[in-house]
């Protein structure tokens, strides 16, 4: 007699094979989906009708096996294949692929998702996001571009927006200092006078001294009339020179109390005359003094031809209270002596914290040639020092008898004021005469000196970025700087097949996936990151087409069972007529 059970058994076959065809269809439809992971369905038998559980063998008869009739087929499991797809190069460094296990971490509206699809692009806020707007998570950096680990943040890469500059910390100078040159004998000596015959006098008679107010100096061209009045300015113009190069323009404001001593202090600072702690070889002391018996103001410079100061009549001008009108020369000048002695000058460029170039002049002057080796004195000055005094540093460097610099005393600390520039002040850096790729020597050949290397950076804008295999995102700036911009991290699961597919190439944790273990690419068994590439689908079309044929056969066979059972039931009904 025909059984209606076979109808339902055939129906289970139709249902399960239909679901399998759904799985196959989904796999084939996503054959070109980035990082798609194919699935397979596993069938299992349904519960059995037990006609007999069987009997055990006895002394007189053999055992009997169970007699069971199956009730069809059901879905045992749907398993996702997390094997890697092929890695396909795209040429766009924003695209990322994972070679090995692991998932990118992304977030949206406070929820964390996991994905293998690395089609990241920047949004209007420069965050790296997926095609559907989820932001890529990783480690950010602090203001000094150091990775801040332990806290996941959206990775932000502001191409074309972020600018950086870096203050100089080291400048290297190399060359040779001629130890056979002439030992200095004098510095430049310049006299400031009212005329070629007399020093400045005071209104009412007598020569000036250091305490004389400037407004009390008699005008030699109009006796009885003051040379200067309050509100005017004494200007040292850039026509004055030092070592053949123009000096920075400098102003001294004249007030009712401004004295000759103030003028001398102004000249000493503006001319960069440095206190060496000793007199010049001719007995004169570097600085500016006034002789009260003659009223002559004398400027004594430092030794070395590159320190020679030249001030012509008219280089010290009187500027009227309007700030522009030139009222003529403040004093007549007489060059009494010119600085001599072997010396060499070079100019190097440093950068403050805003990336502004700061020019620094370095003059080396032969000091002495004792038996222990040549001694050179350095004079460092900068017209970009924001206070009046352009002098920065002076001291001596010892060379041995073979012309090599003392390895324990080969650098100079330079400090330059940067007040009211917006940059950090002061700017401090080391001026090194011994570097890894060069040094300064003192041999019996011509003196030459050049700046070899300068660290620090001018302002630069982020131009592009790339991601290393360890997930480190590195940015390149227009000033040549390379800086860490963040790091991509990966998540690992003890059972990735337990993740829940949310669509859009996104997964969330499931009850059987386990929690996410976060680590850098290449750690804890995680794969590496490949920039400029995407992972392809891992669908095997050959296998899918084969399974489609088998599924079609199973579906047809199940439908045949239903049809055959129907025919038997029809024959049974005929018997009852």
Secondary structure, DSSP 8 states (H G I E B T S, - for coil): ---THHHHHHHHHHHHHHHHHHHHHHHHHTTTSTT---EEEEEEE--EEEEE--B---SSS--B--EEEE--EEEEEEEE------EEE-S-TTEEEEESS-EEEEEETTEEEEES-EE-EE-TT-BEE-TTS-EEEEEEE-TTS-EEEEEEEE-B--TTT-EEEE---EEEEEEE--TTS-----EEEEEEESSSS---BBTTSSB--TT-BGGGBB-TTSTTSBS--TT-EEEE-TTSEETTEE---EEEE--TT-BHHHHHHHHHHHTT----SS--TTS--SEEEE-TTT--EEEEEEESGGG-EE--TTSEEEE-TTSS-EEEESSEEEEEE---SSEEEEEEEEE-TT--EEEEEEEEEEEEEETTEEEEEEEEE-TT-SSS--EEEEEEEEB-TTSBB-TTS-EEEEEE--TTSSS-SSEEEEEESEETTEEEE--SS--EEEEEEE-SEEEEEEEEEEE-TTSEEEEEETTS-EEEEEEEEEEE-TTGGG-EEEETTEEE--TTT---EEEETTSTT--EEEETEEE-----HHHHHHHHHHHHHHHHHHHHHHHHHHHHHHHHHHHT-
